[in-house]
Amino acid sequence: MTFKKFIFQVHKILGLITGLVVFIVAITGCCWAYKEEIESFYDGYKKVEPQDAPMLTATQVNALATEVFPENTIHGALFKKKDDAIEVIFYDAEPEFYRSVFLHPYSGEVIQVNDHLTGFFAFILKGHMRLWLPKEIGEQVVGVSILTFIFIIISGFILWLPKKRKHLKQRLRFKWKDTTRWKRKNYDLHTIIGFYVCSLALILAVTGSMISYGWLKYAVYKSIGGEKQVRFVIPENQYEIADGEIASIDDLVVHLLKEEVEAESLELHYPTSEKQSIYIEVSKNDGLYYNNDYRFFDQNTFTELETPSMYGKYENAKVADKIVRMNYDIHIGAIGGIVGKTIAFFISLLTASLPVTGVLLWYGRTYKKKKPRKIRVPKP
């Protein structure tokens, strides 16, 4: 068996095994691409009429939201502009609970409660992340399948390479005639589309695998010169309670809202213990995450603390930190704005076609129609 024949057999077998998973992940990825743009058509409840009155403090927000779901954990409170509702996010892993409570920033009235585990996009995300299977099983199936798909892309490119240079044009463009059979058209769809999307599909597959597997994220980060911890680290308090009047968390939030006046939002994460510092995420651009500032403050003195993680202030991030922090934005195409999302949409859509045309290729070769044998009748 030659090298290319071996690669072909591996490509075919792995493609048949993972084809359905790749198809589902790619199609759901298409649907997720414009999530924020679609949701913007019906999120008017997030806006309020600005008033010449003090806004709710962080302490008041905590108390009002806790009254709605007293048995659940507040993940964070999102403060934006004076005409934006305050979003309080609740999250518990077991049993899974993920909801947002939107409060009027002046009156404290509950405007709306959203359940992030139901609805169209929640359905799409569950399919993309775990094929609508139980989390422990589905995430592993998707993770292994996408890692396998990376090898399928590489092996497909090897198979695409023509033996002779004069055959290169046939691999780069469709040249169909009225007499061209569907098998030839299907072959061209698989090979030519596969060639044009392979590089970007490889990027989507690698960035998706880095989201699934921490070890891969760590390996990529260290291989490009990363020096900090890859995991998210909230530092502990380092100072004793100062004598005299102690500032409150409310004053800290007010101060940061004035300091980060150009920011899109400020997400406050209330400490879960006496040792844990106050964690505040400052979002610089709507829909982007890589350039967020992750800031930490001592509970006792409100002195800003440094984290050993790569998730700190963006201005302090090195090249390796920035590349890995861009991973999610690259994966969904948001790094390029609406153009990037459009590219991610079409790459995902075309990637979804490859398992379909691949299965048709296998079927056509495996179950060929046998031509009836001609019986020669001897001449008298």
N, C-alpha and C positions, 0 to 999 in steps of 0.2 A: 504494500500500500504506500503510495507516494504521500509526501507531506500535505499537499493540498487536499487529497482524498481523505486523509485523516482529519484535517481541519473541517472539511465539509461534513463528515459524519458527526463530529462533536457539535458543530454549529446546528445541524439538523435536530439532533437528539435534545440538546439543551433548549432549542427554540420551541420544540413541541411540548416540553415539560413546563416551561415558564410562559408560554405564549398567552394564555388566558390572563395570568396575573399582570403581565406587561400591558396587555390591552386595557384592562380595567384601570390600572394606575395611570396610564397615559390619557384615557378619556376623562377620568375624574380630574386630572391635572388641567385639561382644557377648560372644564367647567369652573375650576377654582381661579383661573387666571384673572377674570374680571370681577371677582367677588366684591371688592370695595366700590368699584364703579357702579355695579348693579344695586348694591345696598344703599348707595347715596340717593337713589330715586325715592326711597320710602323711609328715610331717617330724619324727617323734619322734626320729630319729637326731641331731637338732641339740641335744638336751638330754642332760646328763650328771649324775651324782651329784656335788654339790660336796664338795670335800675340804679338810681343814685342812693344806694344803700349798701351796707356791709354784706359781703358774701359769707356763706357758712364757713365756720372754722373746721379744721381737720378733726378736732374732737367731736364737734356736733355732727359731722358727716358720719363718723364711726358709730355714734350712738343711734342716729336715725336709721342707718342701714341695718344695724344689728337688730332693731325692732322688727324688720321685715323677715329676716332669716336668723333667729337667735341661736339655732343649733349648728350653724355652719360658720366656716372660716372666711374672713375677709382677706382676699389676696392683695388688693390694692385699691386706692381711690384715685381717679383720674381727674385732675383739675386742668381746665383749658382757659378759654377767654371769658370775658364777662357775659357774653351772650350764649355760652354753652352750658348744657346741663352737666352736673357732676356725676360721673359714672363710678359706681362702687362694684368691684368685681369679687364675686364669691367663688372659691374653688376648694374642693375636697377630692382627694384621690379615691378613697374607699369609704363608703360607696361613692361613685363618681357623681360630683355635683358641680355644675359650672353655669352660673347665672350672673347677670348684670342688673343692678338697680340704678335707675336714673333719677336723681334728685334735682328739684328746682334749686338753683344756687342761692336764692334769696329767702324763699319761704320754707324750704325743706320738704315740700310736697313730693310724694312719689309720682313721677311722671309715667314711668313704664318699667316693666320687668321683662328682661329677655332671657330665654333659656337657650344657651349655646349648644346644647346637646340634642336639640330638635330643629326641624326645618330643613329646607333644601340643602343649604351649604353644610350643615352638620352631617347630613346623609352623605354628601359628596366627600367630605373629609374622612369619614369613617371608612368609606370604600377605598379611598386613596391610601390611607395609613394601614388599614387592616382587613380590607376586603369584606367588611361587615361581619367578620368573624369575631369571636372573643379576643380581647386585646392581646393576651399572652400568646395566642396561637397566630392570629392574623398578622401581627407586626413582624414576627419571625419569618413567616412565609413571604411577606412582601420584601423584607430586608434581604433574605437569601436570594430571592428571585431577581432583584435589581442588581445585586452583586454579580449574579450569573449573567445578567443582561449586558454588563460591562464587557465581559469576555465575548459574548455573542456579537457585540458591535465590532470589536477588534477582529474577531475571526471573519466576520462578514466583509470587512474591508480587505482582508487578505484574499478572500475568495473573489472579490470584485476585481482585483488587479489583473489586467489582461496579460496573456503570455507575450503577445506581440503588440508593438506600438500602433500598428495600423488598425487594430481592433479597439483602440481607445475611444474613438468617436461613438461607437455603438454603445459604450458604457456610460456616455455622458448625456445623451439626448434620445428622445423618443422618435423613432422613424417607422411609423406604422403605415401600412397600405390597406386598401380595402380587403385584400386577401390575407392579411395578418390574422392568425388564429388567436383565440383568447388565451391559450397557454403561453404564447410568446408575449402577448400584452401583459399578462400577469407576471411573467418573469421580468420584463422590463420595469414594471411598477415596483417590484421588490428590490431589484438591484440598483436602478437609477435613483429612486427615492431614497433608498438606504444609503447610497453614497453621499447625497446632498445633505442629509440630516444627521449623518453619523457623528460628526464632530460636536454639534450642539446637543444631540441626544446623549452623547457621552458626558457632557458637562452636567446636564440635568440628572443623569444617573449617578454620577460621582457626588454631586452636591446633595442629592437625596439620600445616598448611602451614608454621607457624613452626618446627616440629621439622625439617621437610624442608629448608627454605631459610633459610640464615643471613642473607641479604640482607633477607628479610621480617622476621625477628626484629630485626635492626638497625634497620629502618625504623620498626617499631612502638615499639621502645625509645626511639629518639631523638624520635619524634613526641609521646611522653608525658613528655618532659623528662629522659630518661636522660643522665647525664654521664660514666659510666665506660665501660670497654671491655666489649663484649658477649661476646667470646670468653673462654674459660677460660684464665687466665694463672697459671703457677707461677713466682714470682719467683726470681731467682738469689741465691746467698749474698752477704751484704754485709759480713761481718766476717772478720777473720783468726783463725787458731787461737790461742786464749788460752793464756797460760803456765800451767804447773801441771797439775793433774789435769783431764782433759776428761771431761765427762759423756757417757754413751753413749745411743744411741737407745732402749735398753731402759729407762733411767731416765726418759726423756721420756714414753714410753707409760705407765709406772706412774704418773707424776705426773698425766697427763691423765685417766687412769681414776679417780683420786681426785678430781680437780677437777670432772670432768663426771659426777658420780655419778648424776645424774638422766637422763643420756642413754641412748638405746636401744642405740646401738652407736658404736664408734670404728673408722674404717677407715684404716689406715696404708698410705701409698703410699711404698714405698722409692725413694729418689732414683735416677735412671737415669744420673747423671753427677756428677762432683765439684763442678760449678757449681750444680746444681739443689738447691733447698731441699727440706726434708721436708714433704710435704703430708699433712695429716690431716683427714678429713671426719668431723664429729661429727653423728650423726643424733639429733634430738630426739624424733621420733615415728615409730613403726613404720608403714611404708607411705606416709609423706609425705616430700617432698624439698625443698619450697620454703623451709622454715625451717632447713635444715641449716647448720651453721657450717663454713666452709672455712678451715682454719688452716694457716699456713706457718711453718716454723722453720728458721733458719740451721743448716746442717750442723755448723759449727765451734763456735758458741757456744750454739746452741739458743735464740737470741733470736727472739721472734715477729716476723714480717715482715708488712708490708701488701702487698696485691695491687692493681694498677690496675684489675682486673676487677670486675664487679658480684658475682662469686662470692667473697665474703669472709664476715665474720661477719654474721649476720642482723641483729643489733642495730644495725649500722652501715648497713644497707641503707635507701635512700630509697624513696619510693612507687613510682617507675618500676622500680627494681630488684626490689621485691617482686612487682609485677604480672607481670613477665617471668619471674621465678623460679617463679611459680605455674603457668606455662604447662602443663608436663607433668601436674601434679596436677589441673588443670582438665580437661585432655584426657581423662584416664581416670576422672574423677569422684571421685578420692580426696580432693579438697579438701573434699568434703561427707561424708566417712566412708562408711559402708555405704549411707546414703540417697543420697549423691551418685553412688556406683557403680551403684545401682539405676536412678537417673534416666538415667545414661549408657547403661546396658544397653538400656532401653526406647527411648531416642531413637535409638540405633544400629539396633535391630531395626526400628523404624518407618521409619527412613531407608532401610533395605534394601528395604522394600516399594515405595518410590517408583519406582525404575527398572522394577520388575516391572509395576506398574499403568500406568506411562507407556508401556511397550512395548505393552501390551494396548490402550491408547487409540489409539496409532499404527496398530496392526494393524487394529483395528475400523474406523478411518476410511479406511484405505488399501484394505482388501479387503472392501468392503461387499458383502453378498449382493444380487445384482440380482433384483428382483422380476419374476416372469414377466409379460410384457405381455398385457393383456386384449384379445382380438380381438372387436370388436363385429360381431355378425352382423345385417345389416339385416332388419327385419321384412318378412314377405311382404305 
